[in-house]
Amino acid sequence: MERFEALLTSAGSELLDRLASGAGGGAGTGGAGAAVGPRQALRLGTRLRAEYPTDLVVEALGQHELRAAAGSKFSRAMEMFFTRAGLEQASPQVVAEHTASRYAAGDIVADLCCGIGGDMLALARQHQVIAVDADPLHLRVARANADVLGVGGNVTTVLSDVRDVGLAGADAVFVDPARRAGQRRLRTGDSEPPLSWCLELAGRVAKVGIKAAPGLPREAVPAGWELEFIAVGRDLKEAVAWSPALATTGTRATLLPGGHTLTSTPAGRGACRRDVHQGAYGVETPVPVRAPGEYLLDPNPAVTRAGLVAELARELGAWKIDGRIAFLSADTPIRTPFGRSLRVIDSAPWNQKQLPARLRALDVGSVDIRRRGLAGDVDELRKRLKLSGTRRATLVMTRVDNRPWGLLCLADE
Ligand SMILES: C[S@@+](CC[C@H](N)C(=O)[O-])C[C@H]1O[C@@H](n2cnc3c(N)ncnc32)[C@H](O)[C@@H]1O
């Protein structure tokens, strides 16, 4: 804690500012925001130690490295503070801003397990926040981040085990339980505090959001709760369970940035909406299963995890290529943010022997291999293809009518 506090002194901020501006050690320091490599760090450290206490230099170099790494999560990372574990566990800003938007204006939100403040900072832009964490350093870092980003006036920090805090002053709760204990990752599905404790919060405060790993099964959440799967691009980031007072649907897939949302009906039975603000499109007609057509759609992992592939098919007028496989197909180009559309060049029963010749004939030099429903060693296959052409293609290993099937596709531009 003392070492962190030193960073907040005038010498500490001066040193961090010098590192951020690339002026820490003169030429060759990597420029603003760049991570300093081990050799550079050594040279730089030696130079800075002549001007600042050694401990401060070590701490500042470590903090600078964390700031540079945090650039992928936070737009103002170079002004913020982190611990390594706190950064790893922090919600990316784009996700935190989205989840914060689920709370109503004026709500006082208790952010339980606030860590270094990824969620708290987004909440505090719109709400008064009671931020609780049992780790004094995380809480101190969260406070420093709130002050640096100008939302400190909206934040009250509380150093406590979340089990021991009263929630009388809160209108709503967001809880992001730890999925690691110290350096050790907890088993999949385990968290501290556990999910069961988090779910019980809804008995004390009606509006509750619980952040969880994206692998959380639907059955883990009681009826009446919404389970939202959030992806940034095609990267499935997290699941959030929303208590009945905040839920508007059964399951939801949200794509960020952009906020495209695909939902099941409130009863979770099948109709879908492209956007929560637009009317329902679908009806509960069964999704046809047919052989692949001219276009293939690989749904976003958030859609697949949310169990909304059939809803997406209905919305797009597409069909499934196999009852159990999450690829959709159509004979016209598929325009949707909810999946990656590919133009099918070849569609045939899986035949690995013919592939190298076919790829050579098509001048394909690199393939993105997607395997779904078909076993096989992708790296081994890639080696055997011996590619040498100039074009990029996608090779899909899958099943059609429960038979091993191969599709050769190009990006649908
Ligand atoms: C996943 S991190 C929170 C990340 C945070 N939402 C963010 O975006 O930066 C979990 C946090 O829970 C805290 N924690 C774990 N068990 C706790 C408990 N029983 N009471 C209070 N805090 C706890 C850890 O110290 C850690 O900072």
The ligand as an SDF file (V2000), in Angstrom:
LIG
                    3D

 27 29  0  0  0  0  0  0  0  0999 V2000
  -13.6110   -9.6520  -10.3840 C   0  0  0  0  0  0  0  0  0  0  0  0
  -12.9040   -8.5140   -9.2680 S   0  0  0  0  0  0  0  0  0  0  0  0
  -13.9140   -7.1120   -9.5090 C   0  0  0  0  0  0  0  0  0  0  0  0
  -13.6030   -6.3680  -10.7630 C   0  0  0  0  0  0  0  0  0  0  0  0
  -14.3490   -5.0550  -10.9140 C   0  0  0  0  0  0  0  0  0  0  0  0
  -15.7480   -5.2560  -11.1560 N   0  0  0  0  0  0  0  0  0  0  0  0
  -13.7580   -4.2260  -12.0230 C   0  0  0  0  0  0  0  0  0  0  0  0
  -14.3770   -4.1060  -13.0890 O   0  0  0  0  0  0  0  0  0  0  0  0
  -12.6550   -3.7020  -11.8290 O   0  0  0  0  0  0  0  0  0  0  0  0
  -13.3980   -9.1730   -7.7480 C   0  0  0  0  0  0  0  0  0  0  0  0
  -13.0580   -8.3810   -6.4980 C   0  0  0  0  0  0  0  0  0  0  0  0
  -13.7410   -9.0010   -5.4210 O   0  0  0  0  0  0  0  0  0  0  0  0
  -13.0180   -8.7860   -4.2380 C   0  0  0  0  0  0  0  0  0  0  0  0
  -13.5690   -9.7440   -3.2580 N   0  0  0  0  0  0  0  0  0  0  0  0
  -13.5250  -11.1020   -3.2870 C   0  0  0  0  0  0  0  0  0  0  0  0
  -14.2090  -11.6080   -2.2470 N   0  0  0  0  0  0  0  0  0  0  0  0
  -14.7120  -10.5590   -1.5700 C   0  0  0  0  0  0  0  0  0  0  0  0
  -15.5150  -10.4360   -0.4170 C   0  0  0  0  0  0  0  0  0  0  0  0
  -15.9540  -11.5180    0.2340 N   0  0  0  0  0  0  0  0  0  0  0  0
  -15.8370   -9.2150    0.0170 N   0  0  0  0  0  0  0  0  0  0  0  0
  -15.3920   -8.1030   -0.6360 C   0  0  0  0  0  0  0  0  0  0  0  0
  -14.6240   -8.1570   -1.7340 N   0  0  0  0  0  0  0  0  0  0  0  0
  -14.2960   -9.3710   -2.1850 C   0  0  0  0  0  0  0  0  0  0  0  0
  -11.5830   -8.9830   -4.6450 C   0  0  0  0  0  0  0  0  0  0  0  0
  -10.7280   -8.3040   -3.7690 O   0  0  0  0  0  0  0  0  0  0  0  0
  -11.6080   -8.3730   -6.0660 C   0  0  0  0  0  0  0  0  0  0  0  0
  -11.1560   -7.0450   -6.0120 O   0  0  0  0  0  0  0  0  0  0  0  0
  1  2  1  0
  2  3  1  0
  2 10  1  0
  3  4  1  0
  4  5  1  0
  5  6  1  0
  5  7  1  0
  7  8  2  0
  7  9  1  0
 10 11  1  0
 11 12  1  0
 11 26  1  0
 12 13  1  0
 13 14  1  0
 13 24  1  0
 14 15  1  0
 14 23  1  0
 15 16  2  0
 16 17  1  0
 17 18  1  0
 17 23  2  0
 18 19  1  0
 18 20  2  0
 20 21  1  0
 21 22  2  0
 22 23  1  0
 24 25  1  0
 24 26  1  0
 26 27  1  0
M  CHG  2   2   1   9  -1
M  END
$$$$
